[in-house]
Amino acid sequence: MNVLTLGPAGTYSHRAAGAIADDETIEFTESVTAIVEAIADGEYDRGVVPVENSIEGSVTESLDAFAEYDVAVVREIITPIRHALLAQGEEFETVASHAQALAQCRGYLEEQYPDAEVEAVASTARGVERAREDSTFAAIGHPANADNGTSLEVLGEDIQDRSSNATRFVVVAPVEERTVAGSKTSFIVYPSEDRPGLLLEMLEPFGDRDINLTRVESRPSGERLGDYVFHIDIAAGLYEERTKAALEAVEDIIGDGWVRRLGSYDSETVV
């Protein structure tokens, strides 16, 4: 099974992908959209993409890609985030990392290194590469990135502003592998119209059937200003009659709109 995820090697996405494949079968890109597109086109068997962080919220590029490309979500992987400050020595001028990692460590950086510049790069691993190549750079990444005899030192561990920091990844597969089995379900709703109370009408069928909504988020549809799609996660499987009934009710409510069932899946935590 060949797997595509965010790279280069050493990213948190890489660690999550290790839960479903050996390193020999994992390949990298630096775009979430490219991962989802490659799965939709059948170029890879699986893709692993981040969708939500407990501090910084949703990864909007992932949500937009799910609305653009027809793929299946078949698994959820929760990865605790342990950020470390890595550098060749105590003296550096710039901290480079992914924008979310920089945001997750904002308080630490402002307190400990108030004069350091920050530079957002494509991934935490790309920041680590920068720090290995240039002693004026430090990086934020997993402390394991300083292992294996590299030139980097761990200047600080667990530097994230909240100890509960974790990122939720999902495993995407070709659409024909979508399954109704699992304890959680993700889907997208496009109402194609706007009227007072519409969102409430869309959500009521789940409450009426005692289905817990674990996430509801709107994203611009790209069709016109003020037009949105809704990304919804529930704690129920598509195989359940209550889920089927709720989604059928939603389809009746939205008329000419559409509901895309991304699939049902189970969750696991990978340290």
C-alpha positions, 0 to 999 in steps of 0.5 A: 500500500503506497501512502502520501502525506505532508513532508519532508520526513520527520513531520507530524503527518509522517508520524501519523502515516507510520500508523498505517504504513512502513516508511518504505511505502510513504511518500511526501508532498508539501500540499494537502490539496495535492494529497487529496487530489492524488487519492481521487485520481487513483495515484495512491492507495491512502493519504494522511492529512491533518484536519484539526488541532486542539489549539489552532482549530481546523486545517481549512485547506483540508476541508476545502479539498474534501469539498472539491474532490470526491474521496473517502475518509476511512480512519482517524488518527489522533497524535499528541503534539510535543513541540521542541525548540531545535537549533545548532546552538543557543545563538540564533536569529529566526525560528522557522516552522509551520504556521500552526506550530509557531502559533501553538508556541507563541507564548513560549517564544514571546517569553523566552526569545522575544527578539527572535524573528519567526518564519512560516515554512511548509512544514515542521520538518522543513523548518528542521532542515533550515536549522540544520543548514543554517546556524542562525535558524532554530526550528520547532518540531518533534524532539526526535528530529534531533536524534541520530547524530544530527547537528541539532540540540534540543533547547526546550521540550514541550514548549507548546502553550497548552499541554493538551495539544493534539492534532487530528489526522484522517486517512483518505482513500479512493471513493469506492472504498468508502464504508458505512462501518465505524463509530464516527462519520464525516459529511459535507452539506451544501444547501445552495440557498440561504434563509433564516433558520436554515442551519437550525433546520439542518441540525435538528434531525440529529438532535431529534435522533439523539446523535451527537454533533462533534463538529460543525464548520462552514467554509466558503463554497467558492461559488459566490460571496456569502455562499457556504458549505458545511462540514459536519462530524457526528458520533454515529455510523452511516450503518445506523438507521438513525443516521440514515434517517437524519441525512435523508431529512437533511436532503429534504430540507436543502432541496437542490443542494447536496450531501457528500458522505465522506464515510464512517470510521474509527479513531485511534491515538498514536504517540 
